Amino acid sequence: MTEPGERPQDPVPGQQQPYPYAPPPPYGYPQIPGYGPQGYYLPPPPPGMVRPSNYLGWAIATIFLFWPIAIAALIKSSQVDRLWAEAAYGESVEASRTTKTLCIVATCLGGAFFVAGIIVWLVVFSTVMRYAPPLPR
């Protein structure tokens, strides 16, 4: 710090100097998160609203069940936290609901295909065993 009447030190070349104050944007100017040296104030979530779940673990697990829908669930899951951080609380909740729906659909389809595969395998195995010649002794 400098005393009154004292000359401030010259900045070191190549070193970024911190801003002492970030002025608020003028009225009507869009408040972009992260804009400016320190960012601007984002409104808090409405009272009683909690951060929605992003269901990331479930979305990752559904890759092994039905990957086409699981990829869409992963993309939507990554949007939940980003939208919450941008103070788009309604969109964040909607993205969370969409992620949950996609995970449910992928789980149900994956389970149905798994059960159908077991049934097909059993039918093929029993048909082969019925018409195959007996094993030699």
N, C-alpha and C positions, 0 to 999 in steps of 0.2 A: 504494500500500500504506500501511497505517496502522501506526504504532508502538504498542507496548503503552501503554495509558492514553490514547491519542489517539482522538478521536471521528471515526468514518468520515464521509466527505462524504455529504451528502444526495443521493439520486438526482435526476437532472434529470427534471422532469415530462415524460411522454410517451416517455421513452427506456427501452427494455427493458434490464434488468440481467442480465448473464450469471450462470448458475448455477455455483458453484465446484465442485460435485460432484453427480453423478447417482447416487443409491443404486441398487443392484441390486434387481430385483423380489423379493418374498418367495418362499419355496419353494413350488412348485406353481402359481405365477402364470404364465399364458401369456406367453412372451416374444414380443412383437409387434415386428417390425422397424420402426424409426423411432419407437417409442413413447418418450416422455420427451424431455428437452432434447437429449441426445446420442445417443439410440438405445441399443440393447443389443447385446451380443456375439452374433455369429452363428457357429456352428461352421464350421470350414474344411471344404472338400470332402474326401472320403476320399482316402487316398494313391493316387497314380497316376491320379486322375480329372482330366480336362482339361475346360475349358468347351466345351460342345457348340456346333456351328455352328447359326446360326439360318436359313441358306439364304435370307436376305432378298432378295438380288439375283436368285436363281433364281425366287423367288415373284413378284417384280415382273415378270420377263421372261415368265412364263407367262400374264400377263394378256392378252398379244397372241395367245396360242395357244388357250387355253380358259378364259375368265374366270370361269365359275361355280365351278370347283374352285380357281382361282387366288386367289379372295377368301378361301376357307377356308384356303388355305396361308398367305396374308398374316396372317390372324388368329392362326393357330397359331404362325407365326414370331415375332410380337410377344410371345408368351407365354414364349419360351425364355429370353431375358435377364431378364425379370421374375422367373421362377421361380428362376433361378440366384441372383439378388440376394436372394431371400427364403430362401435356403439349402434350397430344395426341389430337391435335386440329381437325384433319381430322376425326378421329374416333368419337370424341365427336359430330361433326356435323352430321355424318352418324347415330349415335345412336338417335339424336334428330329427324332426318327425319323418322327413323323407328318407333319411339314412336308416332309421329304424324300420320303415316300411320295406325298403330295398333289402335289408338284411333278413327280414321275415320271409320275403318272397324267395330270396336265394336259398335260405335254409329249407323251406318247404319243397322247392323244386329239387334241390340236391338230395333231400331225403327220399322224395318220390322216385327219382332216378336210381338211387341206391337200392330201394326195395324192388323196383322193376327189374333191375339187373340181377338181383338174387333170384327172383321168380323165373326169369328167363334162363338163368344158369341151371336151376333145379329142373325145369322142363326139358332142357337140352340133355342134361345128365341122365334123367330118367328115361328119355326116349332112346338114347344111345345104349343104356343098360338093358332096355327091353329087347332091342333088335340086334344087339351085338351077339356074336357066337359065344358060347361058354368058354371060359379059360381052360386050357389043358391042365391035367393033373399031373 
